[in-house]
Amino acid sequence: MLYRILFYTIAGTILLHACQGKAKPKALDPANVTRVELVEKSFDFGDIKQGEIVGHTFRVKNTGEKNLFLLDIESSCGCTTANYTTKPVKPGDNGIIEVKFDSSGKYGKQYKVVHVSANTSQRNFELVVKANIVARDE
């Protein structure tokens, strides 16, 4: 019984501390809002073989007067991941969002959405990747 209490206490403490580092801002400060220009909002990988991992880099340009912060990125599926510029993007500069799609276990037409949260007037925007998964040659 004592071990069980000790286990849950330690596990709870670890979870509490792990969650504190990724706190999302509750409100956007209007004084720090900027504008972003997306060269493209979607990318089609075309036909790819089942099991392939493909990637595409989206460029986001800060067209405003304040630094651009890419605050958080979430994908619509665990098969889609994104890495992005975590440093402030100065006015006139570009940031990147690298999206990777793992086609393992998928077949046919795929449409995956990446939700981006930033300090822009629209607050959130979406990027889309598409693919048509075909059978792997045996």
KETI-849074 format. One record per atom (N, C-alpha, C): residue in one letter; atom name; x, y, z. Coordinates in nm, 4 decimals. Layout:
N
PT  resn  name         u         v         w
PT     a    CA         X         Y         Z
...
# end
This chain:
138
PT  resn  name         u         v         w
PT     m     N    0.0824   -0.1194    0.0000
PT     m    CA    0.0000    0.0000    0.0000
PT     m     C    0.0866    0.1255    0.0000
PT     l     N    0.1919    0.1246    0.0811
PT     l    CA    0.2805    0.2399    0.0887
PT     l     C    0.3490    0.2644   -0.0462
PT     y     N    0.3868    0.1556   -0.1147
PT     y    CA    0.4514    0.1693   -0.2451
PT     y     C    0.3556    0.2297   -0.3477
PT     r     N    0.2308    0.1928   -0.3405
PT     r    CA    0.1310    0.2446   -0.4333
PT     r     C    0.1129    0.3952   -0.4118
PT     i     N    0.1046    0.4386   -0.2893
PT     i    CA    0.0902    0.5818   -0.2590
PT     i     C    0.2135    0.6577   -0.3064
PT     l     N    0.3303    0.6015   -0.2803
PT     l    CA    0.4549    0.6638   -0.3228
PT     l     C    0.4617    0.6726   -0.4755
PT     f     N    0.4217    0.5659   -0.5440
PT     f    CA    0.4222    0.5639   -0.6899
PT     f     C    0.3319    0.6739   -0.7465
PT     y     N    0.2088    0.6830   -0.6992
PT     y    CA    0.1148    0.7827   -0.7506
PT     y     C    0.1592    0.9252   -0.7175
PT     t     N    0.2216    0.9438   -0.6049
PT     t    CA    0.2727    1.0764   -0.5684
PT     t     C    0.3836    1.1186   -0.6640
PT     i     N    0.4774    1.0294   -0.6912
PT     i    CA    0.5878    1.0611   -0.7824
PT     i     C    0.5364    1.0808   -0.9249
PT     a     N    0.4488    0.9918   -0.9697
PT     a    CA    0.3944    1.0037   -1.1058
PT     a     C    0.3171    1.1350   -1.1227
PT     g     N    0.2383    1.1715   -1.0245
PT     g    CA    0.1640    1.2970   -1.0309
PT     g     C    0.2547    1.4180   -1.0350
PT     t     N    0.3610    1.4149   -0.9575
PT     t    CA    0.4576    1.5255   -0.9558
PT     t     C    0.5261    1.5389   -1.0912
PT     i     N    0.5655    1.4280   -1.1511
PT     i    CA    0.6300    1.4308   -1.2822
PT     i     C    0.5346    1.4871   -1.3875
PT     l     N    0.4116    1.4413   -1.3890
PT     l    CA    0.3133    1.4912   -1.4856
PT     l     C    0.2863    1.6395   -1.4666
PT     l     N    0.2757    1.6834   -1.3445
PT     l    CA    0.2500    1.8241   -1.3158
PT     l     C    0.3618    1.9116   -1.3709
PT     h     N    0.4853    1.8722   -1.3471
PT     h    CA    0.5989    1.9508   -1.3953
PT     h     C    0.6132    1.9428   -1.5464
PT     a     N    0.5819    1.8311   -1.6074
PT     a    CA    0.5922    1.8159   -1.7527
PT     a     C    0.4918    1.9054   -1.8233
PT     c     N    0.3747    1.9222   -1.7667
PT     c    CA    0.2711    2.0034   -1.8295
PT     c     C    0.2954    2.1531   -1.8124
PT     q     N    0.3684    2.1927   -1.7131
PT     q    CA    0.3877    2.3355   -1.6872
PT     q     C    0.4714    2.4033   -1.7939
PT     g     N    0.5630    2.3349   -1.8590
PT     g    CA    0.6513    2.3963   -1.9569
PT     g     C    0.5834    2.4318   -2.0871
PT     k     N    0.4644    2.3807   -2.1163
PT     k    CA    0.3986    2.3998   -2.2445
PT     k     C    0.2699    2.4796   -2.2282
PT     a     N    0.2667    2.5748   -2.1377
PT     a    CA    0.1458    2.6542   -2.1158
PT     a     C    0.1184    2.7425   -2.2363
PT     k     N   -0.0061    2.7413   -2.2824
PT     k    CA   -0.0448    2.8223   -2.3967
PT     k     C   -0.0961    2.9573   -2.3475
PT     p     N   -0.0648    3.0637   -2.4227
PT     p    CA   -0.1148    3.1941   -2.3814
PT     p     C   -0.2668    3.1978   -2.3884
PT     k     N   -0.3278    3.2595   -2.2877
PT     k    CA   -0.4733    3.2654   -2.2820
PT     k     C   -0.5289    3.3748   -2.3723
PT     a     N   -0.4618    3.4874   -2.3798
PT     a    CA   -0.5100    3.5976   -2.4618
PT     a     C   -0.3930    3.6572   -2.5384
PT     l     N   -0.4221    3.7058   -2.6568
PT     l    CA   -0.3205    3.7656   -2.7413
PT     l     C   -0.3148    3.9152   -2.7151
PT     d     N   -0.1972    3.9657   -2.6857
PT     d    CA   -0.1772    4.1077   -2.6604
PT     d     C   -0.1872    4.1828   -2.7932
PT     p     N   -0.2876    4.2705   -2.8125
PT     p    CA   -0.3051    4.3424   -2.9391
PT     p     C   -0.1821    4.4251   -2.9779
PT     a     N   -0.1011    4.4645   -2.8827
PT     a    CA    0.0179    4.5434   -2.9131
PT     a     C    0.1262    4.4598   -2.9818
PT     n     N    0.1153    4.3275   -2.9755
PT     n    CA    0.2164    4.2403   -3.0349
PT     n     C    0.1669    4.1617   -3.1556
PT     v     N    0.0554    4.2029   -3.2131
PT     v    CA   -0.0005    4.1330   -3.3283
PT     v     C    0.0732    4.1752   -3.4547
PT     t     N    0.0989    4.0778   -3.5414
PT     t    CA    0.1634    4.1049   -3.6695
PT     t     C    0.0848    4.0368   -3.7814
PT     r     N    0.1369    4.0454   -3.9027
PT     r    CA    0.0705    3.9828   -4.0179
PT     r     C    0.1631    3.8768   -4.0773
PT     v     N    0.1024    3.7771   -4.1356
PT     v    CA    0.1798    3.6693   -4.1966
PT     v     C    0.1290    3.6475   -4.3389
PT     e     N    0.2220    3.6148   -4.4272
PT     e    CA    0.1882    3.5809   -4.5651
PT     e     C    0.2334    3.4383   -4.5895
PT     l     N    0.1420    3.3566   -4.6395
PT     l    CA    0.1737    3.2173   -4.6703
PT     l     C    0.1938    3.2035   -4.8203
PT     v     N    0.3088    3.1565   -4.8610
PT     v    CA    0.3350    3.1353   -5.0027
PT     v     C    0.2393    3.0286   -5.0559
PT     e     N    0.2175    2.9268   -4.9770
PT     e    CA    0.1221    2.8210   -5.0112
PT     e     C    0.0545    2.7720   -4.8835
PT     k     N   -0.0713    2.7346   -4.8967
PT     k    CA   -0.1462    2.6855   -4.7810
PT     k     C   -0.1648    2.5349   -4.7847
PT     s     N   -0.1352    2.4747   -4.9004
PT     s    CA   -0.1489    2.3300   -4.9103
PT     s     C   -0.0422    2.2749   -5.0038
PT     f     N   -0.0169    2.1456   -4.9864
PT     f    CA    0.0794    2.0782   -5.0720
PT     f     C    0.0302    1.9366   -5.0971
PT     d     N    0.0372    1.8946   -5.2241
PT     d    CA   -0.0062    1.7609   -5.2634
PT     d     C    0.1168    1.6770   -5.2973
PT     f     N    0.1389    1.5705   -5.2213
PT     f    CA    0.2511    1.4816   -5.2476
PT     f     C    0.2259    1.3931   -5.3693
PT     g     N    0.1018    1.3876   -5.4164
PT     g    CA    0.0671    1.3012   -5.5287
PT     g     C    0.0621    1.1570   -5.4843
PT     d     N    0.0935    1.0655   -5.5764
PT     d    CA    0.0940    0.9227   -5.5442
PT     d     C    0.2219    0.8873   -5.4693
PT     i     N    0.2053    0.8243   -5.3546
PT     i    CA    0.3210    0.7732   -5.2799
PT     i     C    0.2898    0.6299   -5.2378
PT     k     N    0.3951    0.5534   -5.2143
PT     k    CA    0.3769    0.4136   -5.1762
PT     k     C    0.3492    0.4024   -5.0272
PT     q     N    0.2637    0.3084   -4.9932
PT     q    CA    0.2299    0.2853   -4.8536
PT     q     C    0.3574    0.2572   -4.7740
PT     g     N    0.3729    0.3276   -4.6616
PT     g    CA    0.4899    0.3126   -4.5766
PT     g     C    0.5928    0.4222   -4.5959
PT     e     N    0.5801    0.5008   -4.7031
PT     e    CA    0.6753    0.6106   -4.7254
PT     e     C    0.6506    0.7228   -4.6250
PT     i     N    0.7594    0.7893   -4.5884
PT     i    CA    0.7510    0.9102   -4.5076
PT     i     C    0.7960    1.0240   -4.5976
PT     v     N    0.7073    1.1206   -4.6184
PT     v    CA    0.7368    1.2327   -4.7068
PT     v     C    0.7269    1.3627   -4.6277
PT     g     N    0.7927    1.4653   -4.6773
PT     g    CA    0.7914    1.5927   -4.6074
PT     g     C    0.7863    1.7104   -4.7020
PT     h     N    0.7394    1.8213   -4.6490
PT     h    CA    0.7346    1.9467   -4.7239
PT     h     C    0.7587    2.0625   -4.6273
PT     t     N    0.8307    2.1640   -4.6755
PT     t    CA    0.8576    2.2817   -4.5943
PT     t     C    0.7711    2.3976   -4.6410
PT     f     N    0.6874    2.4470   -4.5518
PT     f    CA    0.6054    2.5658   -4.5784
PT     f     C    0.6825    2.6872   -4.5283
PT     r     N    0.6794    2.7944   -4.6048
PT     r    CA    0.7446    2.9192   -4.5639
PT     r     C    0.6375    3.0194   -4.5233
PT     v     N    0.6614    3.0855   -4.4106
PT     v    CA    0.5703    3.1903   -4.3635
PT     v     C    0.6499    3.3201   -4.3535
PT     k     N    0.5997    3.4237   -4.4172
PT     k    CA    0.6711    3.5516   -4.4177
PT     k     C    0.6021    3.6485   -4.3234
PT     n     N    0.6803    3.7127   -4.2390
PT     n    CA    0.6283    3.8144   -4.1484
PT     n     C    0.6176    3.9448   -4.2262
PT     t     N    0.4949    3.9848   -4.2591
PT     t    CA    0.4716    4.1076   -4.3355
PT     t     C    0.4259    4.2220   -4.2455
PT     g     N    0.4289    4.1996   -4.1161
PT     g    CA    0.3869    4.3026   -4.0205
PT     g     C    0.5048    4.3808   -3.9667
PT     e     N    0.4780    4.4561   -3.8620
PT     e    CA    0.5794    4.5427   -3.8018
PT     e     C    0.6334    4.4897   -3.6690
PT     k     N    0.5763    4.3834   -3.6186
PT     k    CA    0.6204    4.3209   -3.4922
PT     k     C    0.6788    4.1830   -3.5231
PT     n     N    0.7542    4.1287   -3.4292
PT     n    CA    0.8072    3.9936   -3.4458
PT     n     C    0.6922    3.8936   -3.4547
PT     l     N    0.7095    3.7933   -3.5404
PT     l    CA    0.6138    3.6849   -3.5542
PT     l     C    0.6573    3.5710   -3.4639
PT     f     N    0.5623    3.5194   -3.3855
PT     f    CA    0.5876    3.4039   -3.2995
PT     f     C    0.4936    3.2916   -3.3408
PT     l     N    0.5509    3.1788   -3.3819
PT     l    CA    0.4715    3.0595   -3.4058
PT     l     C    0.4577    2.9936   -3.2693
PT     l     N    0.3379    3.0006   -3.2119
PT     l    CA    0.3172    2.9625   -3.0720
PT     l     C    0.2941    2.8135   -3.0510
PT     d     N    0.2197    2.7523   -3.1417
PT     d    CA    0.1865    2.6116   -3.1233
PT     d     C    0.1412    2.5545   -3.2563
PT     i     N    0.1722    2.4274   -3.2778
PT     i    CA    0.1297    2.3595   -3.3997
PT     i     C    0.0757    2.2230   -3.3604
PT     e     N   -0.0435    2.1916   -3.4106
PT     e    CA   -0.1054    2.0617   -3.3846
PT     e     C   -0.1526    2.0035   -3.5158
PT     s     N   -0.1366    1.8720   -3.5308
PT     s    CA   -0.1835    1.8070   -3.6529
PT     s     C   -0.3124    1.7308   -3.6257
PT     s     N   -0.3850    1.7042   -3.7333
PT     s    CA   -0.5134    1.6355   -3.7209
PT     s     C   -0.4970    1.4853   -3.7016
PT     c     N   -0.3732    1.4363   -3.7115
PT     c    CA   -0.3500    1.2926   -3.7039
PT     c     C   -0.2092    1.2673   -3.6511
PT     g     N   -0.1903    1.1603   -3.5795
PT     g    CA   -0.0586    1.1249   -3.5289
PT     g     C    0.0406    1.0888   -3.6386
PT     c     N   -0.0092    1.0639   -3.7589
PT     c    CA    0.0780    1.0298   -3.8718
PT     c     C    0.1422    1.1541   -3.9330
PT     t     N    0.1012    1.2714   -3.8886
PT     t    CA    0.1526    1.3972   -3.9422
PT     t     C    0.2192    1.4749   -3.8290
PT     t     N    0.3448    1.5123   -3.8505
PT     t    CA    0.4190    1.5875   -3.7499
PT     t     C    0.4735    1.7158   -3.8117
PT     a     N    0.5050    1.8112   -3.7264
PT     a    CA    0.5586    1.9378   -3.7768
PT     a     C    0.6667    1.9904   -3.6833
PT     n     N    0.7732    2.0383   -3.7425
PT     n    CA    0.8765    2.1136   -3.6728
PT     n     C    0.8697    2.2548   -3.7273
PT     y     N    0.8956    2.3519   -3.6424
PT     y    CA    0.8788    2.4892   -3.6874
PT     y     C    0.9782    2.5826   -3.6204
PT     t     N    0.9899    2.7000   -3.6788
PT     t    CA    1.0774    2.8029   -3.6252
PT     t     C    1.0277    2.8422   -3.4870
PT     t     N    1.1146    2.8274   -3.3871
PT     t    CA    1.0745    2.8618   -3.2508
PT     t     C    1.1260    2.9990   -3.2087
PT     k     N    1.2206    3.0521   -3.2839
PT     k    CA    1.2713    3.1860   -3.2538
PT     k     C    1.1801    3.2899   -3.3168
PT     p     N    1.1793    3.4116   -3.2642
PT     p    CA    1.0979    3.5171   -3.3250
PT     p     C    1.1401    3.5405   -3.4704
PT     v     N    1.0417    3.5589   -3.5578
PT     v    CA    1.0683    3.5898   -3.6978
PT     v     C    1.0530    3.7409   -3.7138
PT     k     N    1.1613    3.8075   -3.7471
PT     k    CA    1.1610    3.9538   -3.7575
PT     k     C    1.0793    3.9995   -3.8775
PT     p     N    1.0262    4.1224   -3.8728
PT     p    CA    0.9516    4.1755   -3.9871
PT     p     C    1.0338    4.1647   -4.1160
PT     g     N    0.9697    4.1139   -4.2203
PT     g    CA    1.0346    4.0958   -4.3490
PT     g     C    1.1048    3.9619   -4.3656
PT     d     N    1.1260    3.8889   -4.2568
PT     d    CA    1.1952    3.7597   -4.2634
PT     d     C    1.0955    3.6451   -4.2774
PT     n     N    1.1507    3.5270   -4.3052
PT     n    CA    1.0700    3.4062   -4.3208
PT     n     C    1.0941    3.3087   -4.2066
PT     g     N    0.9890    3.2412   -4.1670
PT     g    CA    0.9975    3.1279   -4.0770
PT     g     C    0.9592    3.0047   -4.1569
PT     i     N    0.9834    2.8883   -4.1008
PT     i    CA    0.9477    2.7657   -4.1716
PT     i     C    0.8672    2.6724   -4.0828
PT     i     N    0.7850    2.5939   -4.1494
PT     i    CA    0.7105    2.4864   -4.0844
PT     i     C    0.7343    2.3625   -4.1697
PT     e     N    0.8085    2.2677   -4.1153
PT     e    CA    0.8396    2.1439   -4.1855
PT     e     C    0.7381    2.0377   -4.1449
PT     v     N    0.6601    1.9918   -4.2416
PT     v    CA    0.5560    1.8927   -4.2149
PT     v     C    0.5991    1.7585   -4.2727
PT     k     N    0.5890    1.6536   -4.1912
PT     k    CA    0.6190    1.5177   -4.2366
PT     k     C    0.4940    1.4325   -4.2215
PT     f     N    0.4721    1.3480   -4.3219
PT     f    CA    0.3567    1.2592   -4.3234
PT     f     C    0.4057    1.1158   -4.3383
PT     d     N    0.3626    1.0288   -4.2470
PT     d    CA    0.3984    0.8871   -4.2487
PT     d     C    0.2779    0.8087   -4.3011
PT     s     N    0.2948    0.7470   -4.4179
PT     s    CA    0.1828    0.6781   -4.4832
PT     s     C    0.1645    0.5337   -4.4368
PT     s     N    0.2396    0.4913   -4.3369
PT     s    CA    0.2262    0.3543   -4.2857
PT     s     C    0.0823    0.3281   -4.2408
PT     g     N    0.0263    0.2171   -4.2876
PT     g    CA   -0.1084    0.1786   -4.2480
PT     g     C   -0.2189    0.2586   -4.3149
PT     k     N   -0.1850    0.3428   -4.4095
PT     k    CA   -0.2846    0.4251   -4.4792
PT     k     C   -0.3002    0.3743   -4.6221
PT     y     N   -0.4153    0.4015   -4.6818
PT     y    CA   -0.4383    0.3650   -4.8208
PT     y     C   -0.5385    0.4625   -4.8814
PT     g     N   -0.5169    0.4979   -5.0060
PT     g    CA   -0.6094    0.5866   -5.0768
PT     g     C   -0.5790    0.7333   -5.0505
PT     k     N   -0.6768    0.8161   -5.0785
PT     k    CA   -0.6602    0.9611   -5.0653
PT     k     C   -0.6539    1.0024   -4.9184
PT     q     N   -0.5563    1.0857   -4.8871
PT     q    CA   -0.5368    1.1346   -4.7505
PT     q     C   -0.5361    1.2872   -4.7522
PT     y     N   -0.5959    1.3461   -4.6511
PT     y    CA   -0.6070    1.4913   -4.6365
PT     y     C   -0.5789    1.5223   -4.4899
PT     k     N   -0.4621    1.5802   -4.4624
PT     k    CA   -0.4225    1.6058   -4.3240
PT     k     C   -0.4059    1.7558   -4.3012
PT     v     N   -0.4562    1.8030   -4.1882
PT     v    CA   -0.4547    1.9454   -4.1553
PT     v     C   -0.3569    1.9702   -4.0401
PT     v     N   -0.2788    2.0766   -4.0548
PT     v    CA   -0.1879    2.1212   -3.9492
PT     v     C   -0.2388    2.2567   -3.9024
PT     h     N   -0.2761    2.2667   -3.7752
PT     h    CA   -0.3296    2.3904   -3.7170
PT     h     C   -0.2142    2.4695   -3.6556
PT     v     N   -0.2000    2.5948   -3.6979
PT     v    CA   -0.0907    2.6795   -3.6515
PT     v     C   -0.1482    2.7951   -3.5706
PT     s     N   -0.0946    2.8140   -3.4522
PT     s    CA   -0.1327    2.9260   -3.3669
PT     s     C   -0.0153    3.0240   -3.3658
PT     a     N   -0.0452    3.1525   -3.3921
PT     a    CA    0.0596    3.2547   -3.3997
PT     a     C    0.0043    3.3875   -3.3506
PT     n     N    0.0927    3.4834   -3.3323
PT     n    CA    0.0500    3.6164   -3.2879
PT     n     C    0.0113    3.7023   -3.4090
PT     t     N   -0.0860    3.6538   -3.4831
PT     t    CA   -0.1382    3.7243   -3.6001
PT     t     C   -0.2821    3.7654   -3.5745
PT     s     N   -0.3330    3.8541   -3.6592
PT     s    CA   -0.4695    3.9029   -3.6381
PT     s     C   -0.5718    3.7902   -3.6465
PT     q     N   -0.5483    3.6905   -3.7324
PT     q    CA   -0.6414    3.5779   -3.7406
PT     q     C   -0.6132    3.4729   -3.6333
PT     r     N   -0.5049    3.4888   -3.5559
PT     r    CA   -0.4638    3.4043   -3.4434
PT     r     C   -0.4264    3.2624   -3.4851
PT     n     N   -0.5084    3.1980   -3.5669
PT     n    CA   -0.4815    3.0626   -3.6124
PT     n     C   -0.4947    3.0555   -3.7638
PT     f     N   -0.4150    2.9670   -3.8231
PT     f    CA   -0.4334    2.9369   -3.9645
PT     f     C   -0.4012    2.7903   -3.9849
PT     e     N   -0.4374    2.7396   -4.1014
PT     e    CA   -0.4208    2.5972   -4.1278
PT     e     C   -0.3356    2.5740   -4.2509
PT     l     N   -0.2593    2.4668   -4.2478
PT     l    CA   -0.1845    2.4173   -4.3618
PT     l     C   -0.2368    2.2773   -4.3897
PT     v     N   -0.2376    2.2383   -4.5159
PT     v    CA   -0.2925    2.1089   -4.5546
PT     v     C   -0.1904    2.0325   -4.6383
PT     v     N   -0.1764    1.9038   -4.6097
PT     v    CA   -0.0994    1.8154   -4.6958
PT     v     C   -0.1926    1.7043   -4.7438
PT     k     N   -0.1738    1.6679   -4.8706
PT     k    CA   -0.2566    1.5645   -4.9325
PT     k     C   -0.1656    1.4601   -4.9957
PT     a     N   -0.2172    1.3409   -5.0091
PT     a    CA   -0.1438    1.2336   -5.0767
PT     a     C   -0.2432    1.1271   -5.1203
PT     n     N   -0.2029    1.0510   -5.2185
PT     n    CA   -0.2775    0.9330   -5.2586
PT     n     C   -0.1851    0.8140   -5.2348
PT     i     N   -0.2237    0.7297   -5.1398
PT     i    CA   -0.1395    0.6177   -5.1008
PT     i     C   -0.1726    0.4981   -5.1897
PT     v     N   -0.0699    0.4466   -5.2550
PT     v    CA   -0.0870    0.3296   -5.3414
PT     v     C   -0.0133    0.2113   -5.2792
PT     a     N   -0.0508    0.0916   -5.3199
PT     a    CA    0.0097   -0.0300   -5.2640
PT     a     C    0.1579   -0.0340   -5.2933
PT     r     N    0.2317   -0.0817   -5.1972
PT     r    CA    0.3775   -0.0983   -5.2110
PT     r     C    0.4028   -0.2166   -5.3058
PT     d     N    0.4959   -0.1974   -5.3978
PT     d    CA    0.5336   -0.3065   -5.4883
PT     d     C    0.5989   -0.4185   -5.4085
PT     e     N    0.5553   -0.5360   -5.4284
PT     e    CA    0.6120   -0.6518   -5.3567
PT     e     C    0.7246   -0.7126   -5.4351
# end
